[in-house]
Amino acid sequence: MYRHPIKAITTLAVTAASALFLSQSIAAAQEKVTWRVQSHWPNSSSSFKDSLGVLKTKIEACTKGQLVLELHEAGALFPAKEIFPAVKRGIIQMGTISPAYLPETIQTAGIASGLPFAFRNVWETAYFHQRLGFEKMIRDEVAAQGVFYSTDKVYPTEMVAKGPVKSLDDFKKLKIRSSGVLQRFLTEAGASASYLPGPEIYPALSTGVINAVHWGAVQGADSMGLYEVAKHHIRPALNIAGTDAFVINQKALDKLQPDVRKCVHDTLEQQFWARTNEYLYLEQLTLAKVTKSKGVTINQLPPDVLDHLTKVAVKQWEEEGKKGPNAAKALETLKKFLADLGYMS
């Protein structure tokens, strides 16, 4: 069959152009993207490895290397309280923070970082976040600032102290490293509470600038070396909350290919449940280890101290609820849940 040479050349050119376009599209879809991730955790903190390190591995595996997380420990690029603004402005694509470091315009930040003496069990906090809608509440608030928010895990926050707390007078002599709503609560309760970034905690504790601190619970304290100078682990927990979270610049997230973006969302959702359960398990293992090898003792607060702290805590709840309609709605949901559990009348 005769084919006109001009038509044959034209057909060949179109075919070649189509093939080139297809190959370029595939290459673009498979192009490696690197995100800079500033953490508020020092690399000595257990969560830097067990939360952020694991998330990096899982996302890179799910995306087959198309998305790479470049991790930076606390203070490497930005101090803890500047991480959220840096992510919001797109200077870095991702970070880890405590909700205590969120701007005051986020009404639910105080509730996210943990109302003191509210929940008694970790499962209650997880249910509040994932089934009663609190995770969506804070996520929607943060989204209005162009940032995607995802809680890493929920877990107890407990203090360690250099000396025992056997009375209210002992408590009021504490100089505590704290942050956010707990810092305000502990100050209102009569202690002296102030904020220090992670890398400064051990030097301050060892030199007596502070004599008590909360950094997670047993694992956090052990990973930061705090039990070397503070042998008294204080219980009950100050709170049980989503004290750590991932924040991602929404524009950076939107630029990802759909399958890569789905990997990020799915991995973060799985992370919440996996880390919450793992954290509880590792708490028990670590507690058994430090009581035996480092001479750590559990200091249960006496009834008069607990009674005092509980009264101050309830007042703190109401103050958080006054921060705006979003906070009021979250507090109402929380109080109804606690009433259903029989904790409130």
Secondary structure, 3 states (H helix, E strand, C coil): CCCCHHHHHHHHHHHHHHHHHHHHHHHHHCCCEEEEEECCCCCCCHHHHHHHHHHHHHHHHHCCCCEEEEEECCCCCCCHHHHHHHHHHCCCCEEEECHHHCCCCCCCHHHHHHCCCCCCCHHHHHHHHHCCCHHHHHHHHHHCCCEEEEEEEEEEECEEECCCCCCHHHHHCCEEECCHHHHHHHHHCCCEEECCCHHHHHHHHHHCCCCEEECCCHHHHHHCCHHHCCCEEEECCCEEEEEEEEEEEHHHHHHCCHHHHHHHHHHHHHHHHHHHHHHHHHHHHHHHHHHHHCCCEEEECCHHHHHHHHHHHHHHHHHHHCCCHHHHHHHHHHHHHHHHCCCCC
